């Protein structure tokens, strides 16, 4: 009996010793990890169910912490890029405006040249106003407090009115668009302001880069309303298309004084359509950019 008790006592103390040693090992591994001496997760030499559960939970928390760190660094990098792009895109028109006024204030400058510089300054001022509006709108759309007011909308009518609003720009650029709105009335669930903005942004982008054909198509596929806007462009490539919804992405081939960047219109459209439960995608083939928006349809009873 005494011998059996001694054996049990030795087993218990041995187990306690091993558990205590393993806890010290876990503590040391955590210290190395927190001190950036090692990025290795917790592993065990003595296997005990309770210790295994503890190690699993610690490693789970390490994964969560790593994920948050990656997101934080990505957010910091994005902020740095945003500041750089905002600085560049705002500085370009501002520099031009200041230069125009310096030229206007020079002596012996003709009235005709003054008018030219004033016109140039006005155009750069409009560009500056457009950029500031886009920056403000993007920050508003990304806010969790941004409210969507859902209602039934006739997409045929909304799209038709949006296209009509671009009549002057289309004719000025000499584009003859091919428009197909179909014969079927398509109703969707959406926010009128958001839907208008989405359609305006994708059509504006198509006109901006159009170098030939411009096609606007509305159709219904099962429970989805599809708006497709296609345009020919030889100055964008697949890399531009892959990044076209990224905030502050700059396509080098598209950069000039008039067009400081690809802009924020498409990222804004993407944020808005996602808030409506829809999707937006872009494809590029044979110099044709195809932008596709999908909205949720109202099923007619």
C-alpha positions as CSV (number, residue, x, y, z in Angstrom):
1,X,0.0,0.0,0.0
2,X,2.8,2.4,0.9
3,X,4.7,1.4,-2.2
4,X,1.6,2.1,-4.4
5,X,1.1,5.5,-2.7
6,X,4.8,6.3,-3.3
7,X,4.4,5.5,-7.0
8,X,1.3,7.6,-7.4
9,X,3.0,10.5,-5.6
10,X,6.0,10.3,-7.9
11,X,3.8,10.3,-10.9
12,X,1.9,13.3,-9.7
13,X,5.0,15.2,-8.9
14,X,6.6,14.2,-12.2
15,X,3.6,15.4,-14.1
16,X,3.5,18.7,-12.1
17,X,7.2,19.2,-12.8
18,X,6.7,18.6,-16.6
19,X,3.7,20.9,-16.7
20,X,5.6,23.6,-14.8
21,X,8.6,23.2,-17.2
22,X,6.2,23.4,-20.2
23,X,4.6,26.6,-18.8
24,X,8.1,28.1,-18.5
25,X,8.8,27.1,-22.1
26,X,5.6,28.7,-23.3
27,X,6.5,31.9,-21.4
28,X,10.0,31.9,-22.9
29,X,8.5,31.4,-26.4
30,X,6.0,34.3,-25.9
31,X,8.8,36.6,-24.7
32,X,10.9,35.8,-27.8
33,X,7.9,36.4,-30.0
34,X,6.9,39.7,-28.3
35,X,10.6,40.8,-28.4
36,X,10.7,40.0,-32.2
37,X,13.5,37.4,-31.6
38,X,11.3,34.8,-33.2
39,X,8.1,34.7,-35.3
40,X,7.5,31.0,-34.5
41,X,4.3,30.1,-32.8
42,X,3.9,28.2,-29.6
43,X,4.8,24.5,-29.7
44,X,4.8,21.9,-26.9
45,X,7.3,19.2,-25.9
46,X,5.1,17.7,-23.2
47,X,1.6,17.0,-24.4
48,X,-1.3,17.6,-22.1
49,X,-4.9,18.3,-23.2
50,X,-5.2,21.5,-21.1
51,X,-1.8,22.7,-22.3
52,X,-2.7,21.9,-25.9
53,X,-5.8,24.0,-25.6
54,X,-3.9,26.8,-24.0
55,X,-1.2,26.7,-26.8
56,X,-4.0,26.6,-29.5
57,X,-5.7,29.6,-28.0
58,X,-2.4,31.5,-27.7
59,X,-1.6,30.7,-31.4
60,X,-5.1,31.8,-32.4
61,X,-4.6,35.2,-30.7
62,X,-1.2,35.5,-32.3
63,X,-2.8,35.0,-35.7
64,X,-5.4,37.6,-34.9
65,X,-2.8,40.1,-33.8
66,X,-0.7,39.4,-36.9
67,X,-3.8,40.0,-39.1
68,X,-4.5,43.3,-37.4
69,X,-0.9,44.3,-37.7
70,X,-1.0,43.6,-41.5
71,X,-4.2,45.6,-41.8
72,X,-2.7,48.5,-39.8
73,X,0.4,48.6,-41.9
74,X,-1.7,48.4,-45.1
75,X,-3.8,51.2,-43.8
76,X,-0.8,53.3,-43.0
77,X,0.7,52.6,-46.4
78,X,-2.6,53.6,-48.1
79,X,-2.7,56.8,-46.0
80,X,0.9,57.7,-47.1
81,X,0.0,57.0,-50.8
82,X,-3.2,59.0,-50.4
83,X,-1.3,62.0,-49.0
84,X,1.3,61.7,-51.8
85,X,-1.3,61.6,-54.5
86,X,-3.5,64.3,-53.0
87,X,-0.4,66.5,-52.7
88,X,0.5,65.9,-56.3
89,X,-3.0,66.2,-57.8
90,X,-3.7,69.4,-55.9
91,X,-0.3,70.9,-56.4
92,X,-0.4,70.5,-60.2
93,X,-3.5,72.8,-60.9
94,X,-2.5,75.2,-58.1
95,X,1.0,75.7,-59.6
96,X,-0.6,76.4,-63.0
97,X,-3.1,78.9,-61.5
98,X,-0.4,80.8,-59.7
99,X,1.8,80.8,-62.8
100,X,-1.1,82.2,-64.9
101,X,-1.7,85.1,-62.4
102,X,2.0,85.8,-62.4
103,X,2.0,86.1,-66.1
104,X,-1.1,88.3,-66.1
105,X,0.5,90.7,-63.6
106,X,3.5,91.2,-65.9
107,X,3.8,94.5,-67.7
108,X,3.4,94.9,-71.4
109,X,1.1,91.8,-71.8
110,X,-1.7,92.0,-74.3
111,X,-5.3,91.8,-73.4
112,X,-5.6,88.7,-75.6
113,X,-2.8,86.9,-73.7
114,X,-4.5,87.9,-70.4
115,X,-7.7,86.3,-71.5
116,X,-5.8,83.1,-72.5
117,X,-4.2,83.0,-69.0
118,X,-7.5,83.7,-67.3
119,X,-9.1,80.9,-69.3
120,X,-6.3,78.5,-68.4
121,X,-6.6,79.4,-64.7
122,X,-10.3,78.9,-64.8
123,X,-10.0,75.4,-66.2
124,X,-7.3,74.5,-63.6
125,X,-9.6,75.9,-60.9
126,X,-12.4,73.7,-62.2
127,X,-10.1,70.7,-62.1
128,X,-9.1,71.6,-58.5
129,X,-12.7,71.8,-57.5
130,X,-13.4,68.5,-59.1
131,X,-10.6,66.8,-57.2
132,X,-11.6,68.3,-53.8
133,X,-15.2,67.1,-54.4
134,X,-14.0,63.6,-55.2
135,X,-11.8,63.4,-52.1
136,X,-14.7,64.6,-49.9
137,X,-17.2,62.3,-51.5
138,X,-14.9,59.2,-51.1
139,X,-14.4,59.9,-47.4
140,X,-18.2,60.3,-47.0
141,X,-19.0,57.1,-48.9
142,X,-16.5,55.1,-46.9
143,X,-17.9,56.3,-43.6
144,X,-19.9,53.7,-41.6
145,X,-22.4,56.5,-41.0
146,X,-23.2,56.9,-44.7
147,X,-26.9,56.2,-45.1
148,X,-28.6,54.4,-48.0
149,X,-32.3,55.1,-48.5
150,X,-33.6,52.2,-50.5
151,X,-36.6,52.5,-52.8
152,X,-38.0,51.1,-56.0
153,X,-36.4,52.7,-59.1
154,X,-37.0,52.3,-62.8
155,X,-33.5,51.7,-64.1
156,X,-34.5,52.4,-67.7
157,X,-35.5,55.9,-66.7
158,X,-32.6,56.6,-64.5
159,X,-30.1,55.4,-67.1
160,X,-31.8,57.4,-69.9
161,X,-31.7,60.6,-67.8
162,X,-28.0,60.0,-67.0
163,X,-27.0,59.5,-70.6
164,X,-28.9,62.7,-71.6
165,X,-26.8,64.6,-69.0
166,X,-23.7,63.7,-71.0
167,X,-25.1,64.8,-74.4
168,X,-22.8,67.9,-74.6
169,X,-19.7,66.0,-73.7
170,X,-20.4,63.1,-76.1
171,X,-21.1,65.4,-79.0
172,X,-18.1,67.6,-78.2
173,X,-15.8,64.6,-78.4
174,X,-17.5,63.5,-81.7
175,X,-18.7,60.2,-80.3
176,X,-21.7,58.4,-81.7
177,X,-22.8,56.1,-78.9
178,X,-24.7,52.8,-79.5
179,X,-27.3,52.7,-76.8
180,X,-29.6,49.7,-76.1
181,X,-32.1,50.0,-73.3
182,X,-34.3,47.2,-74.3
183,X,-38.1,47.0,-74.3
184,X,-38.6,45.6,-70.8
185,X,-39.1,47.9,-67.8
186,X,-36.4,47.0,-65.2
187,X,-37.1,48.0,-61.6
188,X,-34.4,47.8,-59.0
189,X,-34.0,48.3,-55.3
190,X,-31.6,51.2,-54.7
191,X,-30.9,54.7,-53.5
192,X,-31.6,57.2,-56.3
193,X,-28.6,59.4,-55.4
194,X,-26.2,56.5,-55.2
195,X,-27.5,54.9,-58.5
196,X,-27.2,58.2,-60.3
197,X,-23.6,58.6,-59.0
198,X,-22.6,55.1,-60.0
199,X,-23.9,55.5,-63.6
200,X,-22.5,59.0,-63.9
201,X,-19.0,57.8,-62.8
202,X,-18.8,54.9,-65.2
203,X,-20.2,56.8,-68.2
204,X,-17.9,59.8,-67.5
205,X,-14.9,57.5,-67.3
206,X,-15.9,55.8,-70.6
207,X,-16.2,59.1,-72.4
208,X,-13.0,60.3,-70.9
209,X,-11.0,57.4,-72.3
210,X,-13.1,56.7,-75.4
211,X,-11.2,56.6,-78.7
212,X,-13.9,55.4,-81.0
213,X,-16.8,53.2,-80.0
214,X,-19.1,53.8,-77.0
215,X,-21.7,51.2,-76.2
216,X,-24.2,51.4,-73.3
217,X,-26.4,48.4,-72.7
218,X,-29.2,47.6,-70.2
219,X,-30.5,44.1,-69.8
220,X,-32.0,41.8,-67.3
221,X,-30.5,38.4,-66.4
222,X,-32.5,36.4,-63.9
223,X,-32.8,38.5,-60.7
224,X,-30.1,41.0,-61.8
225,X,-30.2,44.2,-63.8
226,X,-27.1,44.6,-65.8
227,X,-25.7,47.9,-67.1
228,X,-22.7,47.4,-69.5
229,X,-20.6,50.4,-70.6
230,X,-18.0,49.7,-73.3
231,X,-15.5,52.0,-74.9
232,X,-12.5,51.7,-77.2
233,X,-9.2,52.8,-75.7
234,X,-5.6,52.2,-76.8
235,X,-3.9,54.2,-74.0
236,X,-4.8,51.8,-71.1
237,X,-3.5,48.3,-70.6
238,X,-4.3,45.3,-68.5
239,X,-2.4,46.5,-65.5
240,X,-4.5,49.7,-65.5
241,X,-7.7,47.6,-65.7
242,X,-6.6,45.3,-62.9
243,X,-6.1,48.3,-60.6
244,X,-8.8,50.6,-61.9
245,X,-10.9,50.4,-58.7
246,X,-8.0,51.1,-56.4
247,X,-8.0,54.4,-54.7
248,X,-5.4,56.9,-55.9
249,X,-4.1,54.4,-58.5
250,X,-2.1,56.4,-61.1
251,X,-1.9,55.0,-64.7
252,X,1.3,56.5,-66.1
253,X,0.0,56.4,-69.7
254,X,-3.0,58.4,-68.7
255,X,-1.2,61.1,-66.7
256,X,-1.0,64.6,-68.2
257,X,-1.7,68.1,-67.1
258,X,-5.4,67.8,-67.9
259,X,-5.9,64.4,-66.3
260,X,-3.8,64.2,-63.2
261,X,-4.8,60.7,-62.4
262,X,-7.4,58.0,-63.3
263,X,-9.3,59.6,-60.4
264,X,-11.6,58.5,-57.6
265,X,-14.8,58.1,-59.6
266,X,-14.6,54.4,-60.1
267,X,-13.6,53.6,-56.5
268,X,-16.6,55.7,-55.4
269,X,-18.9,53.8,-57.7
270,X,-17.6,50.5,-56.4
271,X,-18.2,51.5,-52.7
272,X,-21.7,52.7,-53.6
273,X,-22.8,49.7,-55.5
274,X,-21.5,47.3,-52.8
275,X,-23.6,49.2,-50.3
276,X,-26.6,48.5,-52.5
277,X,-25.8,44.8,-52.6
278,X,-24.6,44.9,-56.2
279,X,-21.3,44.4,-57.9
280,X,-19.1,46.2,-60.4
281,X,-16.4,44.6,-62.6
282,X,-14.2,45.6,-65.5
283,X,-12.6,43.6,-68.3
284,X,-10.3,44.5,-71.2
285,X,-10.0,42.8,-74.5
286,X,-8.9,43.9,-78.0
287,X,-8.6,47.6,-76.8
288,X,-12.2,47.5,-75.5
289,X,-12.9,48.3,-71.9
290,X,-16.1,46.8,-70.6
291,X,-17.6,48.0,-67.3
292,X,-20.4,45.9,-65.9
293,X,-22.7,46.9,-63.0
294,X,-25.1,44.4,-61.5
295,X,-28.1,45.7,-59.4
296,X,-30.8,43.7,-57.6
297,X,-34.0,43.5,-59.5
298,X,-37.6,43.8,-58.1
299,X,-39.4,40.7,-59.1
300,X,-42.7,41.5,-60.7
301,X,-45.6,39.5,-59.3
